[in-house]
Structure formats: structure tokens, C-alpha cells
């Protein structure tokens, strides 16, 4: 039960920090903030057996896709948070160190590059994006921030 509770707290904190980073980057780049409606559409279409699309903007919208996207975003953050005590042990929850959190943060970018991006029609590691290296760099930076968020969340949880 401790791992579930800790993962909820740590995962929500880390994902919120990830989101704040995304808003800051969008503001600095004078770009639109991150959208979770298209990932929500992707998850919604999975319920109908469709896991890959050529362009996520083309499939018909799913009712509540924005809410689905946001919920899944946080659920995934909680699942990623659970990886640390499952791999490094429960002791990490009592005495969190930065290295495991950063490792999980950085490694989880691979799920986006190898599963989500191709599934949504953006190719492996955003290879079909107009500026794939910029996208990759921003995604990697966001996952590093997520790793710091995992550590901060764990420090707060351990207090």
C-alpha cells in the first residue's frame, strides 16, 4: 500500500512540474501550450482497436478526448513514479536520491519516442515532425525535468 500511495503523490507532483515546465517553455518560445486532446483521442481510439494513425488530427474526435488525455498523462506519471521503489526498493521512498529519479525520467522519454509518437503518426522519435531534433530536445528536456520532479515529489513525500 505504501508504494501505491507514494506513487500517487510523487507521480502527481512530478507530472505537475512537467506541465509547469511545458507552460514555461511554450511561453518563452511564444508557442501554444502542450495539448492533451490528441493523445486523448489516440487513447480513445485504442478502445476501438486502433493503435496507429498516420495523422492524429484526421481520426474523428472522441467524446471527452481532452479529459482522457489529461487523465492518462497523470496516470502514466504515477505509473512511472512506481518504477523507482519497485526497482530500487522501498528504502528510496524514505531516503530519495536524485540518480534513480533522473534515470526513470530520461528513460521514459523512450516510451514517447518509440510508442506514442509512431502511434500518433509522428514517426519514431518525431521523425515526421517539421523539426524533429527540436522536438526531441524539448521532449528530452521535459523528461529530465520530470525526473527532477520525481525526486522533489519523493523529498516532499518523505517529510
Residue pairs with C-beta under 8 A, 6 or more apart in sequence:
2 90
2 93
3 82
3 85
3 86
3 90
3 93
4 82
6 81
6 85
6 93
6 154
6 157
7 78
7 79
7 81
7 82
7 85
8 78
8 81
9 153
9 156
9 157
10 78
10 81
10 84
10 150
10 153
10 154
10 157
11 74
11 77
11 78
11 79
11 80
11 81
11 82
11 150
11 153
12 74
12 77
12 78
12 153
13 149
13 152
13 153
13 156
13 157
14 77
14 80
14 81
14 105
14 146
14 147
14 149
14 150
14 152
14 153
15 73
15 74
15 77
15 78
15 146
15 149
16 149
17 145
17 146
17 148
17 149
17 152
17 153
18 77
18 142
18 143
18 145
18 146
18 149
19 34
21 141
21 142
21 145
22 33
22 34
22 142
23 33
23 34
25 31
25 138
25 141
25 142
26 32
26 33
26 34
35 69
36 66
36 69
36 70
36 72
36 73
37 65
37 66
37 69
38 56
38 57
38 65
38 69
38 120
39 69
39 72
39 73
39 116
39 120
40 62
40 64
40 65
40 66
40 67
40 68
40 69
40 70
40 72
41 56
41 59
41 61
41 62
41 65
41 68
41 69
42 53
42 56
42 116
42 119
42 120
43 68
43 69
43 72
44 62
44 63
44 64
44 65
44 68
45 51
45 53
45 59
45 62
50 59
51 119
52 118
52 119
52 121
53 59
53 119
53 120
53 121
54 121
55 121
56 120
56 121
56 122
62 68
76 111
77 146
80 104
80 105
80 108
80 146
80 150
81 104
81 150
81 153
83 104
84 92
84 100
84 101
84 104
84 150
84 154
85 92
85 93
87 100
88 100
92 100
92 154
93 154
93 157
93 158
94 158
95 158
96 151
96 154
96 155
96 157
96 158
97 151
98 148
98 151
101 147
101 148
101 150
101 151
101 154
102 144
102 147
102 148
102 151
103 147
104 147
104 150
105 143
105 144
105 145
105 146
105 147
105 148
105 149
105 150
106 140
106 143
106 144
106 147
108 143
108 146
109 139
109 140
109 142
109 143
112 139
112 143
113 124
113 125
113 126
113 136
113 139
114 124
114 125
117 123
117 124
117 125
117 126
118 124
121 128
122 128
122 129
123 129
123 132
125 132
125 136
126 132
126 135
126 136
126 139
129 135
